[in-house]
Amino acid sequence: MLENARLLAGSTWVFPGLTASGWREGCLIDTGPVEEVYEGTPIEQVVITHGHADHFSRAAALRRAGARVIAAREEVALIENPEVNIRGMFSWAKPSDEMVTRLFQGEGCAIDGYIDGWRGPGIEPVPLAGHTLGHTGFLTCDGVLFTGDALYVRPMWGQHPLPYAIDVGLALTSLRLLGTLSPDWLVPAHGEIVPGDEVGAEIAHHIGRIESTCALVLGILSEPRTTEAVIAQVSASLGVVENAAQYWLSVTTVKGYLAYLLERGEAEFYVESHAGWWRAI
């Protein structure tokens, strides 16, 4: 028995916490920040959903203890060097500490193998890009689906009304893929475990929130707005917490929505007076 985990189905266990992690037959799915949680647990492999530090917090320590660490190719640079994430959010300049969310800060970890060449003990990878480019979920043969940050369950929206996403179109595609899987249990990285008969409603809610945010942005663009003005109005309208770290998360996500609307032909971008402007078409 795993002392700090909950047996969810078959041989699939869940470690609750700030970032939920899973375990099946020696394979850990993600790792939260508290190393002691895994004491006494046999861990031969660690598979990581994506390269944000709250999902690989203890990976380096577990690797030093003998585990192999596996991730998608697109996530390797972020995991091995978390500074890449931080610099990328700030257009590659160096931000001050107060501008960086702690979720992106952590010890880097070398990667021993890639998801695309990996087969786990009754665990199948599921590509769920959007939150990051190589974001990956994991479905166990016991019917348990670990979704990382691809799905925000309803209680989380009160805390995070603008979930981080670098590609809104890919996020929608991933949510629709989730809708085809029919797991018995869905384990989000943050929030409560979802029984199978409630999964469809959670997916529909997330898709609906993305669509309503698209409509919000288009409404704002009924008159030409600078990029900065769009970020401010979206954040204020959704009730996003106002601080430096959250601001930079919002910058990336709102730009993701603007790029999505541009790709769909519903908005256009132009430069005037040395500022970037957007308007609905």
Secondary structure as a PSIPRED ss2 file (coil, helix, strand):
# PSIPRED VFORMAT (PSIPRED V4.0)

   1 M C   1.000  0.000  0.000
   2 L C   1.000  0.000  0.000
   3 E C   1.000  0.000  0.000
   4 N C   1.000  0.000  0.000
   5 A C   1.000  0.000  0.000
   6 R E   0.000  0.000  1.000
   7 L E   0.000  0.000  1.000
   8 L E   0.000  0.000  1.000
   9 A E   0.000  0.000  1.000
  10 G C   1.000  0.000  0.000
  11 S C   1.000  0.000  0.000
  12 T E   0.000  0.000  1.000
  13 W E   0.000  0.000  1.000
  14 V E   0.000  0.000  1.000
  15 F E   0.000  0.000  1.000
  16 P C   1.000  0.000  0.000
  17 G C   1.000  0.000  0.000
  18 L C   1.000  0.000  0.000
  19 T C   1.000  0.000  0.000
  20 A C   1.000  0.000  0.000
  21 S E   0.000  0.000  1.000
  22 G E   0.000  0.000  1.000
  23 W E   0.000  0.000  1.000
  24 R E   0.000  0.000  1.000
  25 E C   1.000  0.000  0.000
  26 G C   1.000  0.000  0.000
  27 C E   0.000  0.000  1.000
  28 L E   0.000  0.000  1.000
  29 I E   0.000  0.000  1.000
  30 D C   1.000  0.000  0.000
  31 T E   0.000  0.000  1.000
  32 G C   1.000  0.000  0.000
  33 P C   1.000  0.000  0.000
  34 V C   1.000  0.000  0.000
  35 E H   0.000  1.000  0.000
  36 E H   0.000  1.000  0.000
  37 V H   0.000  1.000  0.000
  38 Y H   0.000  1.000  0.000
  39 E C   1.000  0.000  0.000
  40 G C   1.000  0.000  0.000
  41 T C   1.000  0.000  0.000
  42 P C   1.000  0.000  0.000
  43 I C   1.000  0.000  0.000
  44 E C   1.000  0.000  0.000
  45 Q E   0.000  0.000  1.000
  46 V E   0.000  0.000  1.000
  47 V E   0.000  0.000  1.000
  48 I C   1.000  0.000  0.000
  49 T C   1.000  0.000  0.000
  50 H C   1.000  0.000  0.000
  51 G C   1.000  0.000  0.000
  52 H C   1.000  0.000  0.000
  53 A H   0.000  1.000  0.000
  54 D H   0.000  1.000  0.000
  55 H H   0.000  1.000  0.000
  56 F E   0.000  0.000  1.000
  57 S C   1.000  0.000  0.000
  58 R C   1.000  0.000  0.000
  59 A H   0.000  1.000  0.000
  60 A H   0.000  1.000  0.000
  61 A H   0.000  1.000  0.000
  62 L H   0.000  1.000  0.000
  63 R H   0.000  1.000  0.000
  64 R H   0.000  1.000  0.000
  65 A C   1.000  0.000  0.000
  66 G C   1.000  0.000  0.000
  67 A C   1.000  0.000  0.000
  68 R E   0.000  0.000  1.000
  69 V E   0.000  0.000  1.000
  70 I E   0.000  0.000  1.000
  71 A E   0.000  0.000  1.000
  72 A C   1.000  0.000  0.000
  73 R H   0.000  1.000  0.000
  74 E H   0.000  1.000  0.000
  75 E H   0.000  1.000  0.000
  76 V H   0.000  1.000  0.000
  77 A H   0.000  1.000  0.000
  78 L H   0.000  1.000  0.000
  79 I H   0.000  1.000  0.000
  80 E H   0.000  1.000  0.000
  81 N C   1.000  0.000  0.000
  82 P C   1.000  0.000  0.000
  83 E H   0.000  1.000  0.000
  84 V H   0.000  1.000  0.000
  85 N H   0.000  1.000  0.000
  86 I H   0.000  1.000  0.000
  87 R H   0.000  1.000  0.000
  88 G H   0.000  1.000  0.000
  89 M H   0.000  1.000  0.000
  90 F C   1.000  0.000  0.000
  91 S C   1.000  0.000  0.000
  92 W C   1.000  0.000  0.000
  93 A C   1.000  0.000  0.000
  94 K C   1.000  0.000  0.000
  95 P C   1.000  0.000  0.000
  96 S C   1.000  0.000  0.000
  97 D H   0.000  1.000  0.000
  98 E H   0.000  1.000  0.000
  99 M H   0.000  1.000  0.000
 100 V C   1.000  0.000  0.000
 101 T C   1.000  0.000  0.000
 102 R H   0.000  1.000  0.000
 103 L H   0.000  1.000  0.000
 104 F H   0.000  1.000  0.000
 105 Q C   1.000  0.000  0.000
 106 G C   1.000  0.000  0.000
 107 E C   1.000  0.000  0.000
 108 G C   1.000  0.000  0.000
 109 C C   1.000  0.000  0.000
 110 A C   1.000  0.000  0.000
 111 I C   1.000  0.000  0.000
 112 D C   1.000  0.000  0.000
 113 G E   0.000  0.000  1.000
 114 Y E   0.000  0.000  1.000
 115 I H   0.000  1.000  0.000
 116 D H   0.000  1.000  0.000
 117 G H   0.000  1.000  0.000
 118 W C   1.000  0.000  0.000
 119 R C   1.000  0.000  0.000
 120 G E   0.000  0.000  1.000
 121 P C   1.000  0.000  0.000
 122 G C   1.000  0.000  0.000
 123 I E   0.000  0.000  1.000
 124 E E   0.000  0.000  1.000
 125 P E   0.000  0.000  1.000
 126 V E   0.000  0.000  1.000
 127 P E   0.000  0.000  1.000
 128 L C   1.000  0.000  0.000
 129 A C   1.000  0.000  0.000
 130 G C   1.000  0.000  0.000
 131 H C   1.000  0.000  0.000
 132 T C   1.000  0.000  0.000
 133 L C   1.000  0.000  0.000
 134 G C   1.000  0.000  0.000
 135 H C   1.000  0.000  0.000
 136 T E   0.000  0.000  1.000
 137 G E   0.000  0.000  1.000
 138 F E   0.000  0.000  1.000
 139 L E   0.000  0.000  1.000
 140 T E   0.000  0.000  1.000
 141 C C   1.000  0.000  0.000
 142 D C   1.000  0.000  0.000
 143 G C   1.000  0.000  0.000
 144 V E   0.000  0.000  1.000
 145 L E   0.000  0.000  1.000
 146 F E   0.000  0.000  1.000
 147 T E   0.000  0.000  1.000
 148 G E   0.000  0.000  1.000
 149 D C   1.000  0.000  0.000
 150 A C   1.000  0.000  0.000
 151 L C   1.000  0.000  0.000
 152 Y C   1.000  0.000  0.000
 153 V C   1.000  0.000  0.000
 154 R H   0.000  1.000  0.000
 155 P H   0.000  1.000  0.000
 156 M H   0.000  1.000  0.000
 157 W H   0.000  1.000  0.000
 158 G C   1.000  0.000  0.000
 159 Q C   1.000  0.000  0.000
 160 H C   1.000  0.000  0.000
 161 P C   1.000  0.000  0.000
 162 L C   1.000  0.000  0.000
 163 P C   1.000  0.000  0.000
 164 Y C   1.000  0.000  0.000
 165 A C   1.000  0.000  0.000
 166 I C   1.000  0.000  0.000
 167 D C   1.000  0.000  0.000
 168 V H   0.000  1.000  0.000
 169 G H   0.000  1.000  0.000
 170 L H   0.000  1.000  0.000
 171 A H   0.000  1.000  0.000
 172 L H   0.000  1.000  0.000
 173 T H   0.000  1.000  0.000
 174 S H   0.000  1.000  0.000
 175 L H   0.000  1.000  0.000
 176 R H   0.000  1.000  0.000
 177 L H   0.000  1.000  0.000
 178 L H   0.000  1.000  0.000
 179 G C   1.000  0.000  0.000
 180 T C   1.000  0.000  0.000
 181 L C   1.000  0.000  0.000
 182 S C   1.000  0.000  0.000
 183 P C   1.000  0.000  0.000
 184 D C   1.000  0.000  0.000
 185 W E   0.000  0.000  1.000
 186 L E   0.000  0.000  1.000
 187 V E   0.000  0.000  1.000
 188 P E   0.000  0.000  1.000
 189 A C   1.000  0.000  0.000
 190 H C   1.000  0.000  0.000
 191 G C   1.000  0.000  0.000
 192 E C   1.000  0.000  0.000
 193 I C   1.000  0.000  0.000
 194 V E   0.000  0.000  1.000
 195 P E   0.000  0.000  1.000
 196 G H   0.000  1.000  0.000
 197 D H   0.000  1.000  0.000
 198 E H   0.000  1.000  0.000
 199 V H   0.000  1.000  0.000
 200 G H   0.000  1.000  0.000
 201 A H   0.000  1.000  0.000
 202 E H   0.000  1.000  0.000
 203 I H   0.000  1.000  0.000
 204 A H   0.000  1.000  0.000
 205 H H   0.000  1.000  0.000
 206 H H   0.000  1.000  0.000
 207 I H   0.000  1.000  0.000
 208 G H   0.000  1.000  0.000
 209 R H   0.000  1.000  0.000
 210 I H   0.000  1.000  0.000
 211 E H   0.000  1.000  0.000
 212 S H   0.000  1.000  0.000
 213 T H   0.000  1.000  0.000
 214 C H   0.000  1.000  0.000
 215 A H   0.000  1.000  0.000
 216 L H   0.000  1.000  0.000
 217 V H   0.000  1.000  0.000
 218 L H   0.000  1.000  0.000
 219 G H   0.000  1.000  0.000
 220 I H   0.000  1.000  0.000
 221 L C   1.000  0.000  0.000
 222 S C   1.000  0.000  0.000
 223 E C   1.000  0.000  0.000
 224 P C   1.000  0.000  0.000
 225 R E   0.000  0.000  1.000
 226 T E   0.000  0.000  1.000
 227 T H   0.000  1.000  0.000
 228 E H   0.000  1.000  0.000
 229 A H   0.000  1.000  0.000
 230 V H   0.000  1.000  0.000
 231 I H   0.000  1.000  0.000
 232 A H   0.000  1.000  0.000
 233 Q H   0.000  1.000  0.000
 234 V H   0.000  1.000  0.000
 235 S H   0.000  1.000  0.000
 236 A H   0.000  1.000  0.000
 237 S H   0.000  1.000  0.000
 238 L H   0.000  1.000  0.000
 239 G C   1.000  0.000  0.000
 240 V C   1.000  0.000  0.000
 241 V C   1.000  0.000  0.000
 242 E C   1.000  0.000  0.000
 243 N C   1.000  0.000  0.000
 244 A H   0.000  1.000  0.000
 245 A H   0.000  1.000  0.000
 246 Q H   0.000  1.000  0.000
 247 Y H   0.000  1.000  0.000
 248 W H   0.000  1.000  0.000
 249 L H   0.000  1.000  0.000
 250 S H   0.000  1.000  0.000
 251 V H   0.000  1.000  0.000
 252 T H   0.000  1.000  0.000
 253 T H   0.000  1.000  0.000
 254 V H   0.000  1.000  0.000
 255 K H   0.000  1.000  0.000
 256 G H   0.000  1.000  0.000
 257 Y H   0.000  1.000  0.000
 258 L H   0.000  1.000  0.000
 259 A H   0.000  1.000  0.000
 260 Y H   0.000  1.000  0.000
 261 L H   0.000  1.000  0.000
 262 L H   0.000  1.000  0.000
 263 E H   0.000  1.000  0.000
 264 R C   1.000  0.000  0.000
 265 G C   1.000  0.000  0.000
 266 E C   1.000  0.000  0.000
 267 A E   0.000  0.000  1.000
 268 E E   0.000  0.000  1.000
 269 F E   0.000  0.000  1.000
 270 Y E   0.000  0.000  1.000
 271 V E   0.000  0.000  1.000
 272 E E   0.000  0.000  1.000
 273 S C   1.000  0.000  0.000
 274 H C   1.000  0.000  0.000
 275 A E   0.000  0.000  1.000
 276 G E   0.000  0.000  1.000
 277 W E   0.000  0.000  1.000
 278 W E   0.000  0.000  1.000
 279 R E   0.000  0.000  1.000
 280 A E   0.000  0.000  1.000
 281 I C   1.000  0.000  0.000
